[in-house]
Amino acid sequence: MALIVYVAHPVAGNVEQNLAEVKRICAELHSKEIYPIAPYWMMLQYQDDAKPEQRALGIAYNMLYFHRNFFHELWLYGDRISKGMAEEIEMAEYYGIPVRPKTEATARMFLAMKGG
């Protein structure tokens, strides 16, 4: 059975560049063994993350994947853990979903969040 992985990555800042990076990561991961998902990537194709009401809708959309236990693990990418990623980590931990930092920066920040 394939592992369904939620790919968490910062979006704010250079949104276009960050979304391109998420697309690259998902393409690199996608195989018979790993199915990457990044629901926020899809939503940001037609929503504006800079508009608070659209951002809130996007966050609610993402959280639905957590509530439904749609994926097996949360993988952290990027140069930092953003506020949105911290919320995703909190939701994953609430539902008992393993969180796996995949970059040096996210590993360092994740460890700091855990008091290490």
Helices and strands as residue ranges (DSSP letters): E 3-8, H 15-29, E 34-37, H 39-43, H 52-67, E 73-76, H 83-94, E 99-101, H 104-113
